[in-house]
């Protein structure tokens, strides 16, 4: 099953912070102290986190959480909004049932 979740990416200068509100995911494009990752790195990290989160839910016998509509996400309420410049985008992932 292919899904596309709204993801908030926040550029904080030395890193791109990632939030997937529907799944409670908070991560980053690179480890602290490492060279800043690119937006492509951040998208890959978000995709991997989405797949992992949904796989763990399925293994625990839970349903895959359906993505919100982009219009339902307020980036100003994102965890990292005050830390840098935030944008909202969709990230697709293949979820194996």
C-alpha positions in Angstrom: 0.0 0.0 0.0 1.4 3.4 -1.0 0.8 6.3 1.4 1.8 10.0 1.4 2.1 11.7 4.8 2.3 15.5 5.4 5.8 16.2 6.8 7.1 19.4 8.3 10.8 20.1 7.4 12.5 22.9 9.4 15.9 24.2 8.3 17.8 25.3 11.3 21.0 26.2 9.5 23.1 23.2 10.6 20.4 20.6 10.1 17.0 19.9 8.7 14.6 18.8 11.4 11.7 16.5 10.5 8.3 16.1 12.0 5.6 13.6 10.8 2.6 14.9 12.9 0.3 11.9 12.1 2.8 9.4 13.5 4.5 11.4 16.2 7.9 11.2 14.4 10.6 13.7 15.3 14.0 13.1 13.6 16.7 15.0 11.7 18.5 14.8 8.4 21.9 14.3 10.0 23.5 13.5 13.4 24.4 16.4 15.6 27.9 17.7 14.8 27.9 16.1 11.3 27.8 17.9 8.0 24.3 19.3 7.2 22.2 16.9 5.1 20.4 17.9 2.0 16.7 18.1 1.5 17.0 14.8 -0.4 18.6 13.3 2.7 15.7 14.7 4.9 13.1 13.2 2.6 14.8 9.9 2.6 15.0 10.0 6.5 11.3 10.9 6.7 10.4 8.1 4.3 12.5 5.5 6.3 10.9 6.7 9.6 7.4 6.4 8.1 8.0 2.9 6.9 9.6 1.9 10.2 6.8 3.4 12.3 4.1 1.7 10.3 5.9 -1.6 10.2 6.2 -1.6 14.0 2.5 -0.7 14.4 1.6 -3.7 12.1 3.8 -6.0 14.0 2.1 -4.9 17.2 -1.3 -5.7 15.6 -2.3 -2.1 15.1 -3.7 -0.5 11.9 -1.7 1.8 9.8 -2.6 5.4 10.6 -4.1 7.1 7.6 -2.4 10.4 6.6 -4.1 13.7 7.3 -4.9 16.1 4.5 -2.1 18.7 4.0 -4.7 21.4 4.7 -5.3 20.0 8.2 -1.6 20.6 9.2 -0.7 23.9 10.7 3.1 24.3 10.5 3.1 27.0 13.1 2.2 24.3 15.6 5.1 22.1 14.6 7.6 21.2 17.3 10.5 23.0 15.5 8.6 26.0 14.1 10.3 28.5 16.3 13.8 27.1 15.6 14.1 27.9 11.9 12.3 28.1 8.5 9.6 25.4 8.1 7.9 24.0 5.1 5.2 21.4 4.6 5.5 18.7 2.0 4.2 15.2 1.3 6.5 12.2 1.6 5.3 8.9 0.0 6.2 5.5 1.4 5.4 1.9 0.5 3.8 0.1 3.4 3.9 -3.7 3.2 0.8 -5.3 4.7 
